[in-house]
Amino acid sequence: MTNNQAKRLLRQQPIRASLLIFGVITLLFLAWQLFAPNYMTPEYLRRVIFNGDSQVTDWRDVFPRADIANDPTHIGALPTTGNDGQATAWAAVSYYRDGATEQIGPNMEKFLADSDTSSFIVVRNGQIVYEAYAQGTTADTIHTSMSAAKSFMSALTGIAIRDGFINSVNDSVVEYLPELKDDISGDMTIRDLLTMTAGNAYDDKGGLTGDDTKFYWSPRLKQLVLDYFRSAETPGVHMHYNDIQPQVLGMILERATGKKLAQFTEEVLWRPAGMEYAASWSLDSKTGSFAQSAVGFNARSRDFARFGLLYLQKGIINGSQVIPEAWVVDSTFMEEKPDSYFQGWHDSNAYGYYWWGNRKSDGSYDFYARGKYGQFIYVSPANNTVIVRTGASTGQIQDWPQLLEQIADR
């Protein structure tokens, strides 16, 4: 072999290697297209791999958003009395952390820091009697709802029924989403969605292929519903708490109203209620532009408190009936615990339409919106009190509802 032939061979080797690499990549891509599940898109994988478990900052760092404007001419900031003397009343409130009983003690700020709480607001008799922020947050900080978003979906459903977009909670799901008729029972109703008793197939495991993971990180939630919403048993038999049912309800609301969820929320809830700040719904993606109706409502804590006050006051705020009174009563009527596949009943004994509840010995009950990592909008009718708690974690407190009930009772 001459020197020129040797040089030419050396020049050809990188080209052959590049072609080989390109061929392998092409084959892998074709195999991916043929055999990978529809939901396992490159964007889905990127989100799962680089973000892992959900975080309260995902609304800002991962997901696009659809804005919800407030009405600047109709701002209803709640009056405040200041924090003086309030924390003293809660010093003896006890709670469980890692199996041990502790008390809040005289230093409320220390308790909030120790419990990883970012905001804490107590509204009594229509006034803010305590308001505190920690973990670098202020009154202007936006907090995500996590699953407390479901309670907003409940309110929007009641309003949609009032306005004639939906006939009643007894309407069949396939009446609004006929494309699901071959996959779900025709007896499945909107009420079944609201009570988490739709009887759909769902696995609660995490990991790359688990339904909890899919319905949080997917950039194509509507398609995911169409691909995976299947009846597994007769509706109304078991409660199986999961995130797919609120997504189905979100599709129904969009179909019935002809509006995106953010637009509908702004027009019928946020502006009429005179919220103090703007808000948003997280979206699955810019191209999908479908609201994460199970977990993705974002707002300031004062407006979460105002939403709780709406329910405390039977849907009325500033003299305006924003949510129908009958809906507030019906959606927070706490049915006794049904047979359930859900293991999260330990700190609740009842469930309404996307509202949790605790019945008391005297027959009364408190009810609350709740989300992962301890997001709460807690409503105590007997005490005319609303409590909002947000945080990046539960702070290892085992039973936040029991703790909030004690604060409301004092």
C-alpha positions, 0 to 999 in steps of 0.5 A: 500500500502506498502512502497516498492509499494509506492516507485515503483510507484514514480519511475514509474511516471517520466518514464510515464511523459517522455513517455507522453512528447515523444508521444506529441512531436511525434504527433506534428512532424507527424502533422508538416510533414503532414500539414506544407507548404514545405518551413516551415522547422526547419531551415527556422523557426530558421532564421525567429524567431531569425533574424527577418527582413533582415540585411546587416550583414546577408551575414556574420552571417547567410548565407554560401557563395560561393567565387569569386576569383579575378585575382592577376596578373590583379588587376585594382585598380582605381587611386585616387586624394584624397578628398581635395576640393570635399566635398565643392562642395556638401555643398549646395546639399539638400535632404529630411529627414522626410519631411524637407529639409536639406543640406549636409553642409561643413562637409561631414563626419558629413553628412555620420555619420548622414545618417548612411552611411558606405562607400561613393565613387565618381569616376569621369573621371575614378579616385576616387575623394572622398572616405570615410568610417564610422560606423567602416568600411574601404576600406577592409570591405565587404558590401552586395548588397541587391537588387543591386545584380539584376544588377549583374545578368543582366550583367551575362545574357548579357555575357551568351548571348554573349557566346552562352549559351542563345540565346536571351532575347526572349527565353521562360523560359520553354525552359530552365526550362521545369519543370515549363511548367505546372505552367507558361505561355509558352509566359513568356520570359527571357526579362519578368524576366529582366523587372519584368513583368513576370506576376507571382503570388507574395504577397509583405507582410512580416511576417512568410508566406509572399513571401518576407520572404520566398524568403529571408530566405528559405534554399531551394530556388530552391524548393521554385521556383518550388513550388511557381512560378505560372503565374497570368496574361499575361506576359509583362502587369504589372511590379511587382517587386519581388525577385522570378524572379531573382531566376528563372533567376539564375536557368536558368543561372546555367542550361544553363552554367552548372556552379554554379553562383559564378564560372560563375561570377568569370570566365566571370566577376570578373577576366576579369574586374580586380577587386581589391578584391575577392567577394562572392555570399550568398547561401541559405544553404550548402546543397542547395548551390544555390546563392541568386541571388536576394539579395546576392552579397558581395564585397568591395565598390571599386569593386562596383565602378569598376562595375559601371565604367564598365557600364559607359564605355559601358562594357570596362575596361583596354581596355577589352570588359568584358560586350558586349556594345550592352547589356550595352546599351539595359539593361540600356535603360530606358523604361517609367514607365509601369503599376505597382503593385509596390509602389516603383516608387516614386524616379524613372521614368524608369526601364531597365534590373534590372537597375533603372533610372531617365530621365532628362528634356534634355532627358538624364538619370542616371541609378543605381543599388539599394538595401534595406537600401540604397545600390547604384551604381549610374552611371551618363553618362552625368557627367562621374561619378559613385557613390557608397553608402552603409549603414545599413539603409537609414538614414531616407533620403527619396530620395537617387537617387535625392541626388546622382544626385545632387552630380553627377551634381556638 
